[in-house]
């Protein structure tokens, strides 16, 4: 039931992004729409593979994390005035190399909680950097009208809360084995 609800919400998020793109063709809305679509497709593929017994669904989740991070990095790079290009590229490369190494050598078919922990830490840092950039640059006097303000707040809340879930998952998987 939870997977169906999550998949439905991702599909709804994608449809809402499509509607908003017609009203305001802003790049951030297109990128967030792409994130929702990628999440929707990953959930459907993961569920289908689980139901058919073809492949461990953790591989799909791992591939999802590998594919989604460049999108998120690009969003933050674009929305912070395209500054610090080298930093975003280096962070993205380090994350991608670690995530691939984690899938291939460290956690393999298990829940890739190390990748999730690193993703949460990096996105929390990105979110804090974006809030700092907003305070410093103040692109508008009405921050609540910036779509990225709400996307950033959502990322901050989600990954700050789930960081502990990811850490405890890693701990419990290691303790129970």
C-alpha positions in Angstrom: 0.0 0.0 0.0 2.8 2.4 0.8 4.5 1.8 -2.5 1.3 2.4 -4.4 0.7 5.6 -2.5 4.3 6.8 -3.1 4.1 5.9 -6.8 0.7 7.7 -7.1 2.1 10.8 -5.4 5.1 10.8 -7.8 2.8 10.5 -10.8 0.6 13.3 -9.4 3.7 15.5 -8.8 4.7 14.9 -12.4 1.3 15.9 -13.7 1.3 19.0 -11.5 4.7 19.9 -12.9 3.3 19.5 -16.5 0.4 21.8 -15.7 2.8 24.4 -14.1 5.1 24.2 -17.1 2.3 25.4 -19.4 1.6 28.3 -17.1 5.3 29.2 -16.2 7.9 27.6 -18.4 10.7 27.8 -15.8 13.6 25.4 -15.9 13.2 24.5 -12.2 9.7 23.2 -12.8 10.9 21.1 -15.8 13.7 19.6 -13.7 11.5 18.8 -10.7 9.0 17.3 -13.2 11.8 15.1 -14.5 12.7 14.1 -11.0 9.0 13.1 -10.3 8.9 11.2 -13.6 12.1 9.3 -12.9 10.8 8.5 -9.4 7.5 7.3 -10.8 9.2 5.0 -13.4 11.7 3.7 -10.9 8.9 2.7 -8.5 6.9 1.0 -11.2 9.9 -1.0 -12.4 10.9 -1.9 -8.9 7.4 -3.2 -8.1 7.2 -5.1 -11.4 10.6 -6.8 -10.8 9.6 -7.7 -7.3 6.2 -9.1 -8.4 7.8 -11.1 -11.3 10.7 -12.3 -9.2 13.2 -11.3 -11.9 15.7 -9.1 -10.1 16.5 -7.8 -6.7 14.6 -4.5 -6.4 17.5 -3.0 -4.5 19.4 -2.7 -7.8 16.7 -0.5 -9.2 16.9 1.7 -6.1 20.6 1.9 -6.4 20.4 2.9 -10.1 17.7 5.4 -9.2 20.1 7.1 -6.7 22.9 7.1 -9.3 20.6 8.7 -11.9 18.8 11.2 -9.7 21.9 12.9 -8.1 23.1 14.7 -11.3 19.6 16.2 -11.7 19.6 17.5 -8.2 23.2 18.9 -8.5 22.2 20.6 -11.8 19.1 22.1 -10.1 21.3 23.6 -7.4 24.0 24.7 -9.8 21.5 26.4 -12.0 19.5 28.1 -9.2 22.5 29.5 -7.4 23.5 31.7 -10.2 25.8 29.1 -11.9 28.6 29.8 -9.5 31.0 27.2 -8.1 30.8 25.0 -11.2 33.9 23.0 -10.3 32.6 22.3 -6.8 29.3 20.9 -8.1 31.2 18.8 -10.7 33.6 17.4 -8.2 30.9 16.6 -5.6 28.8 14.9 -8.4 31.7 12.8 -9.5 32.7 11.8 -6.0 29.1 10.8 -5.3 28.7 8.9 -8.5 32.0 7.0 -8.1 31.1 6.1 -4.5 27.6 5.0 -5.4 28.8 2.8 -8.2 31.6 1.3 -6.0 29.0 0.7 -3.3 26.7 -1.2 -5.6 29.5 -3.2 -7.2 31.8 -4.0 -4.2 30.5 -2.9 -0.8 26.8 -3.4 -0.2 26.0 -5.1 -3.5 22.5 -6.4 -3.5 21.7 -5.3 0.0 20.0 -2.0 0.8 22.5 0.6 -0.3 22.2 2.7 2.9 25.7 4.1 2.6 24.8 5.7 -0.7 21.5 7.1 0.8 23.4 8.5 3.8 25.9 10.3 1.5 23.1 11.5 -0.7 21.3 12.9 2.4 24.4 14.7 3.7 25.2 16.3 0.3 21.6 17.4 -0.3 21.4 18.9 3.2 24.6 20.8 2.5 23.2 21.9 -0.9 20.0 23.1 0.8 21.9 25.1 3.4 24.1 26.6 0.7 21.0 27.6 -1.3 19.4 29.3 1.8 22.7 31.1 2.4 22.8 32.1 -1.3 19.2 33.4 -1.0 20.1 35.5 2.1 23.2 36.8 0.4 21.8 37.6 -3.1 18.1 38.1 -2.2 16.9 37.7 -5.8 13.4 38.8 -4.8 11.7 40.3 -1.8 9.0 37.7 -1.8 10.8 34.4 -1.3 7.6 32.4 -1.1 7.1 33.1 -4.9 10.3 31.3 -5.8 9.6 27.7 -6.8 13.1 26.7 -5.8 12.5 28.0 -2.3 9.8 25.4 -1.8 11.7 22.7 -3.6 14.7 23.4 -1.4 12.6 23.5 1.8 11.1 20.1 0.8 14.5 18.6 0.2 15.8 20.0 3.5 12.9 18.6 5.5 12.9 15.2 3.7 16.6 14.5 3.8 17.1 15.9 7.3 14.4 13.6 8.7 15.4 10.6 6.6 19.1 11.0 7.3 18.5 9.3 10.7 16.4 6.6 9.0 19.2 5.9 6.6 21.8 5.7 9.4 19.7 3.4 11.5 19.0 1.2 8.5 22.7 0.8 7.9 23.2 0.1 11.6 20.4 -2.4 11.9 21.4 -4.3 8.7 24.9 -4.7 10.1 23.8 -5.7 13.6 21.2 -8.2 12.4 23.7 -9.9 10.1 
